[in-house]
Every structure is written in C-alpha cells, then in structure tokens.
Amino acid sequence: MILAIDTSTPECRMSLLNDGVITEKNWQADRRLALELLEQLENFLNENDINFQDLTGLIVFRGPGSFTGLRIGVTVMNTLADSLDIPIVGEVGEGWRQSGIERLRAGNPDEIVLPEYGSPPHITKPTK
C-alpha cells in the first residue's frame, strides 16, 4: 500500500494507492498542519485498517505551493520513509500520484525529497 500526501495548500490531501486511488481524504489543515498532520495520517490509516508498517512506499507532492505547508509535509514524509525503511518519491504537476506510483514500481525512488516552492525564497536581512 502506498501513502500519498499533498500539503501545498491549506487543504491537506491524503490518498492510499495501489494501481490507482483506493481511497482519499481531504482535511482543512489551515494553520494546524504541523500540530495535527501525524495524528491525521494515523487516523486515516486506521480508518482503512492499515498500519504504518503496512506501507510499501510514500509519494509526496513537492510543489509548488505554500512554503510552510510543503516544508512540513516533505519533512514528515522523509522522516516516515527513513524510520519505516521504505522508498519515497517527490513529484510535481497534476499527475503527481500516478508518476509517483510509476517511479516506485520502477525502483527509482528519491534518497530524500526536497520541496519545490515555485520561486526563489524571499530572505530578509536581520534588522540588528
């Protein structure tokens, strides 16, 4: 079973995939993403009688999108991939989930996924 998430907007999208979408859940995360993402993922898996250990791969939408949302989602998924010792892929575009499935099946995962923000960061200089 493959878990896919998109945290690029205030509405977090989670999907369980095999050859296609088996089930999905949208959650209005807004500013609670960092606080509730792991709990929401665990609840989503439990609702479908799946444990984290049942996952065989992870797909994460890497952008473009919200700086904070992407950073949180990518970090959580990279951490899960490492701790569960399963492959992860990061994808962009409308067909991101299908592309991710194809890369996982082809044995072409990422070592680590980095977010794609869509523009250079706007870093301000410290005032002091």
C-alpha positions, 0 to 999 in steps of 0.5 A: 500500500502506498501513502500519498500526501499533498500539503501545498495548500491549506487543504491537506490531501491524503490518498492510499494507492495501489494501481490507482486511488483506493481511497482519499481524504481531504482535511482543512489543515489551515494553520494546524498542519504541523500540530495535527498532520501525524495524528491525521495520517494515523487516523486515516490509516486506521480508518482503512485498517492499515498500519504504518508498517503496512506501507510499501512506499510514500509519494509526496507532492513537492510543489509548488505551493505554500512554503510552510505547508510543503516544508512540513509535509516533505519533512514528515514524509522523509522522516516516515520513509527513513524510520519505516525503511521504505522508498519515497518519491517527490513529484510535481504537476497534476499527475503527481500520484500516478508518476509517483506510483510509476517511479516506485514500481520502477525502483527509482525512488528519491534518497530524500525529497526536497520541496519545490516552492515555485520561486526563489525564497524571499530572505530578509536581512536581520534588522540588528 
